[in-house]
Amino acid sequence: MRDYRTTLRRGLMPAAAALACLLIGAPAAHAVFTTSSTSAMTASALVLAAPAGNTASTSCSPIGNSGKHRLSISVTSHGTVPRATNYVLRVKDPAGTTQAIVDLTPGGYFQAGAAAGGWWTYSIEAQYQVPGSTNVWTSTAPQLSVYC
């Protein structure tokens, strides 16, 4: 005669192990899409290329005898990207923190005090403002470096 407790344990152990694996694993991503009964939902993606033909000048000059320097980045021209509605200059300090996003319409200029001895990075990016929303799609762009 079979003991029901043994059978029950044999069935529960694999189920408990499977549940533990699900709970320990990476959490699942969830998304909710809603539509009104009078309109259809649409979704799309746009990949923007990085603008080519960018021209920028940089300088790093001392601020008196303070030991600090003034970093200047001036964009004189940027390329064009199909569907882009705006172009920006993104500047990051030596720690990798974004210090400024400068609108390049028209032109663009960044200036900031900097402690001497660090690599700053900057990139010129194309952007697309999604009509009827606050969403902005930004291109990837190569980062350029300047030591200041």
Helices and strands as residue ranges (DSSP letters): H 4-24, E 55-62, E 68-77, E 86-92, E 98-103, E 108-115, E 119-129, E 136-138, E 144-147
